[in-house]
């Protein structure tokens, strides 16, 4: 199968991400998409540019005044940072990745149990200790033939025991059983190593910048 272009991969990513986060539908823009988020963690919205140019980013940034608005730019940090002033804080980079999905039957390591369910198009996997304590979790938004794993976390004291792999394989398998055939995500630098080991391919870097409130992180 021919590798899809970056714009199409990003479109798939935001479609599943919006389901996972319960955000508004992405709105088409000439340069990409806008998404109303309104997250309690402090993200009012985001603008996603799969092929950003300096002119587009500067023009868009001039129209944004709401703090906690994010720009997701599929380019290297060093390329886009000079395009924006000090009001915009550069966050950790991300990496656009994909994988063909397949049926899997992952087993929990000794001492752990794994539970999975679906609600509202969101798959969830929960890993607990035998006494019921949270050890790891994750979710994935379903968007037709695409699944987007999201918020994969392992409790610090349970890391390096294969639980992240267990969560990902359980999500991938559940997504395949529900008709998804491709997984797409944007991983953190730490997550990229895990996903690469699971067969995911990296396609592009993603720079993340957020408009801070006045006085935050040196913004004026």
Sine and cosine of phi, psi and omega as CSV:
sin_phi,cos_phi,sin_psi,cos_psi,sin_omega,cos_omega
0.00,0.00,0.72,-0.70,-0.01,-1.00
-0.92,0.38,0.66,-0.75,0.00,-1.00
-0.92,0.40,0.80,-0.59,0.00,-1.00
-0.92,0.39,0.41,-0.91,0.01,-1.00
-0.96,0.29,0.20,-0.98,-0.10,-1.00
-0.89,0.46,-0.67,0.75,-0.01,-1.00
-0.86,0.52,-0.67,0.74,0.00,-1.00
-0.93,0.37,-0.64,0.77,0.05,-1.00
-0.89,0.46,-0.67,0.74,0.02,-1.00
-0.91,0.42,-0.64,0.76,0.05,-1.00
-0.86,0.51,-0.67,0.74,0.03,-1.00
-0.90,0.43,-0.66,0.75,-0.01,-1.00
-0.88,0.48,-0.77,0.64,-0.06,-1.00
-0.93,0.37,-0.47,0.88,0.03,-1.00
-0.89,0.45,-0.73,0.68,0.02,-1.00
-0.96,0.26,-0.57,0.82,0.03,-1.00
-0.88,0.47,-0.67,0.74,0.00,-1.00
-0.89,0.47,-0.61,0.79,0.07,-1.00
-0.92,0.40,-0.73,0.68,-0.03,-1.00
-0.86,0.51,-0.67,0.75,-0.08,-1.00
-1.00,-0.03,-0.10,0.99,-0.02,-1.00
0.92,0.39,0.52,0.85,0.00,-1.00
-1.00,0.08,0.06,-1.00,0.11,-0.99
-0.93,0.36,0.29,-0.96,0.06,-1.00
-0.89,0.46,0.66,-0.75,0.10,-0.99
-0.86,0.51,0.66,-0.75,0.00,-1.00
-0.96,-0.27,0.80,-0.60,0.01,-1.00
-0.89,0.46,0.69,-0.73,0.09,-1.00
-0.75,-0.66,0.33,-0.95,0.02,-1.00
-0.84,0.54,-0.52,0.85,-0.05,-1.00
-0.98,-0.19,-0.06,1.00,-0.05,-1.00
0.40,-0.92,-0.86,-0.50,-0.07,-1.00
-0.57,-0.82,0.50,-0.87,0.18,-0.98
-0.91,-0.42,0.59,-0.80,-0.02,-1.00
-0.71,-0.70,0.83,-0.56,0.15,-0.99
-0.99,0.15,0.82,-0.58,-0.09,-1.00
-0.92,-0.38,-0.84,0.54,0.01,-1.00
0.88,0.47,0.61,0.80,-0.05,-1.00
-0.96,0.27,0.63,-0.78,0.03,-1.00
-0.90,0.43,-0.32,0.95,0.03,-1.00
-0.98,0.20,-0.09,1.00,0.09,-1.00
0.97,-0.26,0.71,0.70,0.14,-0.99
-0.76,-0.65,0.96,-0.27,-0.02,-1.00
-0.96,0.26,-0.54,0.84,0.00,-1.00
-0.05,-1.00,0.13,-0.99,0.02,-1.00
-0.58,-0.81,0.49,-0.87,0.08,-1.00
-0.87,-0.48,0.80,-0.60,-0.12,-0.99
-0.91,-0.41,0.86,-0.51,-0.03,-1.00
-0.88,-0.48,0.96,-0.28,-0.04,-1.00
-0.94,0.33,-0.45,0.89,0.00,-1.00
-0.69,-0.73,0.93,0.36,-0.14,-0.99
-0.93,0.37,0.58,-0.82,0.18,-0.98
-0.87,-0.50,0.38,-0.92,-0.02,-1.00
-0.87,0.50,-0.68,0.73,-0.03,-1.00
-0.89,0.47,-0.69,0.72,-0.01,-1.00
-0.91,0.42,-0.70,0.71,-0.05,-1.00
-0.91,0.41,-0.69,0.72,0.01,-1.00
-0.89,0.45,-0.68,0.73,-0.01,-1.00
-0.91,0.42,-0.68,0.74,0.01,-1.00
-0.91,0.42,-0.71,0.70,-0.04,-1.00
-0.86,0.50,-0.55,0.84,0.00,-1.00
-0.91,0.42,-0.39,0.92,-0.03,-1.00
-1.00,0.00,-0.14,0.99,-0.12,-0.99
-0.99,-0.15,0.81,-0.59,0.04,-1.00
-0.81,-0.58,-0.22,0.98,-0.08,-1.00
-0.99,0.14,0.87,-0.49,0.08,-1.00
-0.85,0.53,0.42,-0.91,-0.04,-1.00
0.91,0.41,0.41,0.91,0.23,-0.97
-1.00,0.01,0.72,-0.70,-0.08,-1.00
-0.94,-0.33,0.53,-0.85,0.21,-0.98
-0.93,-0.37,0.80,-0.60,0.07,-1.00
-0.93,-0.38,0.96,-0.27,-0.15,-0.99
-0.91,-0.42,0.86,-0.51,-0.06,-1.00
-1.00,0.08,0.98,0.18,0.01,-1.00
-0.31,-0.95,0.16,-0.99,0.01,-1.00
-0.94,0.34,0.56,-0.83,0.06,-1.00
-0.79,0.61,-0.73,0.69,-0.08,-1.00
-0.90,0.43,-0.43,0.90,0.01,-1.00
-0.96,0.26,-0.71,0.71,-0.16,-0.99
-1.00,-0.04,-0.37,0.93,-0.06,-1.00
-0.83,0.55,-0.66,0.75,-0.01,-1.00
-0.93,0.36,-0.21,0.98,-0.04,-1.00
-0.98,0.21,-0.29,0.96,-0.12,-0.99
-0.82,-0.57,0.49,-0.87,-0.04,-1.00
-0.99,0.14,-0.09,-1.00,-0.13,-0.99
-0.94,0.34,-0.19,0.98,0.06,-1.00
-0.92,0.40,-0.41,0.91,-0.06,-1.00
-0.99,-0.11,0.85,-0.53,-0.01,-1.00
-0.99,-0.12,0.78,-0.63,0.02,-1.00
-0.99,0.15,0.83,-0.56,0.02,-1.00
-0.99,-0.11,-0.03,-1.00,0.01,-1.00
-0.88,0.48,0.57,-0.82,-0.01,-1.00
-0.95,0.32,0.30,-0.95,0.08,-1.00
-0.80,-0.60,0.13,-0.99,-0.03,-1.00
-0.66,-0.75,0.85,-0.53,0.02,-1.00
-0.97,0.24,0.83,-0.55,-0.11,-0.99
-0.69,-0.72,0.40,-0.92,0.06,-1.00
-0.54,-0.84,0.28,-0.96,0.02,-1.00
-0.40,-0.92,0.59,-0.81,0.18,-0.98
-0.95,0.32,0.70,-0.71,-0.02,-1.00
-1.00,0.02,0.43,-0.90,0.02,-1.00
-0.50,-0.87,0.34,-0.94,0.07,-1.00
-0.94,0.34,0.75,-0.66,0.03,-1.00
-0.72,-0.69,0.34,-0.94,0.03,-1.00
-0.75,-0.66,0.94,0.35,-0.05,-1.00
-0.94,0.35,0.60,-0.80,0.03,-1.00
-0.92,-0.39,0.64,-0.77,0.01,-1.00
-0.95,0.31,0.62,-0.79,0.09,-1.00
-0.89,0.46,0.34,-0.94,0.04,-1.00
-0.83,0.56,0.74,-0.67,0.02,-1.00
0.99,-0.13,-0.02,1.00,-0.02,-1.00
-0.75,-0.66,0.43,-0.90,0.11,-0.99
-0.82,-0.58,0.48,-0.88,0.00,-1.00
-0.81,-0.59,0.71,-0.71,0.01,-1.00
-0.78,-0.62,0.65,-0.76,0.03,-1.00
-0.71,-0.71,0.50,-0.86,0.06,-1.00
-0.38,-0.93,0.19,-0.98,0.05,-1.00
-0.78,-0.62,0.66,-0.75,0.12,-0.99
-0.51,-0.86,0.81,-0.59,0.05,-1.00
0.87,0.49,0.57,0.82,0.01,-1.00
0.99,0.17,0.13,0.99,0.01,-1.00
-0.91,-0.41,0.85,-0.52,0.10,-0.99
-1.00,0.08,0.63,-0.77,0.04,-1.00
-0.73,-0.68,0.61,-0.79,0.05,-1.00
-0.77,-0.63,0.75,-0.66,-0.02,-1.00
-0.82,-0.58,0.81,-0.59,0.07,-1.00
-0.93,-0.37,0.79,-0.61,-0.02,-1.00
-0.79,-0.61,0.36,-0.93,0.13,-0.99
-0.97,0.26,0.15,-0.99,-0.02,-1.00
-0.89,0.45,-0.42,0.91,0.04,-1.00
-1.00,-0.09,0.23,0.97,0.16,-0.99
1.00,-0.03,0.07,1.00,-0.03,-1.00
-0.98,0.20,0.60,-0.80,0.04,-1.00
-0.90,0.44,0.75,-0.66,0.04,-1.00
-0.88,-0.47,-0.63,0.78,0.01,-1.00
-0.32,-0.95,0.35,-0.94,0.01,-1.00
-0.37,-0.93,0.21,-0.98,0.09,-1.00
-0.08,-1.00,0.21,-0.98,0.02,-1.00
-0.55,-0.83,0.19,-0.98,0.03,-1.00
-0.50,-0.86,0.72,-0.69,0.08,-1.00
-1.00,0.01,0.72,-0.70,0.00,-1.00
-0.99,-0.15,0.76,-0.65,0.04,-1.00
-0.67,-0.74,0.99,0.14,-0.05,-1.00
0.90,0.44,-0.84,-0.54,-0.04,-1.00
-0.99,0.14,0.15,0.99,-0.08,-1.00
-0.87,-0.49,0.64,-0.76,0.13,-0.99
-0.85,-0.53,0.67,-0.74,-0.04,-1.00
-0.86,-0.51,0.99,-0.13,0.09,-1.00
-0.87,0.49,0.58,-0.82,-0.17,-0.99
-0.43,-0.90,0.56,-0.83,0.10,-0.99
0.80,0.60,0.78,0.63,0.06,-1.00
-0.99,0.13,0.88,-0.47,-0.06,-1.00
-0.67,-0.74,0.52,-0.85,0.11,-0.99
-0.80,-0.60,0.74,-0.67,0.04,-1.00
-0.87,0.49,0.71,-0.70,-0.13,-0.99
-0.74,0.67,-0.70,0.71,-0.07,-1.00
-0.95,0.30,-0.09,1.00,0.01,-1.00
-0.91,-0.41,0.22,0.97,0.01,-1.00
-0.97,0.25,0.28,-0.96,-0.01,-1.00
0.89,0.45,0.52,0.85,0.07,-1.00
-0.83,-0.56,0.24,0.97,0.05,-1.00
0.99,0.16,0.22,0.97,-0.07,-1.00
-0.97,0.24,-0.54,0.84,0.09,-1.00
-0.89,0.45,-0.66,0.75,0.07,-1.00
-0.88,0.47,-0.69,0.73,0.01,-1.00
-0.86,0.51,-0.73,0.69,0.00,-1.00
-0.87,0.49,-0.74,0.67,-0.03,-1.00
-0.89,0.45,-0.70,0.71,-0.01,-1.00
-0.91,0.40,-0.60,0.80,0.03,-1.00
-0.91,0.41,-0.66,0.75,0.04,-1.00
-0.91,0.40,-0.70,0.71,0.00,-1.00
-0.87,0.49,-0.69,0.73,-0.01,-1.00
-0.92,0.40,-0.69,0.72,0.01,-1.00
-0.89,0.45,-0.62,0.78,0.03,-1.00
-0.91,0.42,-0.66,0.75,0.03,-1.00
-0.88,0.48,-0.67,0.74,0.00,-1.00
-0.89,0.45,-0.39,0.92,0.00,-1.00
-0.99,-0.16,0.22,0.98,0.14,-0.99
0.98,-0.20,-0.10,1.00,0.04,-1.00
-0.97,0.26,0.60,-0.80,-0.03,-1.00
-0.83,-0.56,-0.17,0.98,0.02,-1.00
-0.72,-0.69,0.70,-0.71,0.12,-0.99
-0.97,-0.23,0.69,-0.72,0.04,-1.00
-0.70,-0.71,0.66,-0.75,0.05,-1.00
-0.42,-0.91,0.20,-0.98,0.22,-0.98
-0.89,-0.45,0.92,-0.40,-0.08,-1.00
-0.99,-0.14,0.43,-0.90,0.12,-0.99
-0.96,0.27,0.21,-0.98,0.08,-1.00
-0.83,0.56,-0.61,0.79,0.03,-1.00
-0.94,0.34,-0.67,0.74,-0.03,-1.00
-0.93,0.36,-0.48,0.88,-0.04,-1.00
-0.84,0.55,-0.64,0.77,0.00,-1.00
-0.90,0.44,-0.68,0.73,0.03,-1.00
-0.89,0.46,-0.74,0.68,-0.07,-1.00
-0.93,0.37,-0.59,0.81,0.06,-1.00
-0.87,0.49,-0.67,0.75,0.02,-1.00
-0.90,0.44,-0.39,0.92,0.02,-1.00
-1.00,-0.03,0.10,0.99,0.07,-1.00
0.99,-0.15,0.09,1.00,0.01,-1.00
-0.97,0.24,0.56,-0.83,0.01,-1.00
-0.96,-0.29,0.72,-0.70,0.06,-1.00
-1.00,0.05,0.75,-0.66,-0.04,-1.00
-0.93,-0.35,-0.55,0.83,-0.08,-1.00
-0.28,-0.96,0.48,-0.88,0.14,-0.99
-0.99,0.16,0.36,-0.93,0.08,-1.00
-0.72,-0.69,0.83,-0.56,0.10,-1.00
-1.00,-0.03,0.69,-0.72,0.01,-1.00
-0.89,-0.46,0.81,-0.59,0.03,-1.00
-0.74,-0.67,0.65,-0.76,-0.03,-1.00
-0.83,-0.55,0.64,-0.77,0.06,-1.00
-0.99,0.14,0.94,-0.35,-0.02,-1.00
-0.98,0.18,0.42,-0.91,0.13,-0.99
-0.92,0.39,0.43,-0.90,0.02,-1.00
-0.82,0.58,0.73,-0.68,0.02,-1.00
1.00,-0.01,-0.11,0.99,-0.01,-1.00
-0.99,-0.13,0.76,-0.65,0.03,-1.00
0.79,0.61,0.61,0.79,0.08,-1.00
0.99,0.13,0.02,1.00,0.00,-1.00
-0.95,0.32,0.46,-0.89,-0.02,-1.00
-0.84,-0.54,0.00,0.00,0.00,0.00
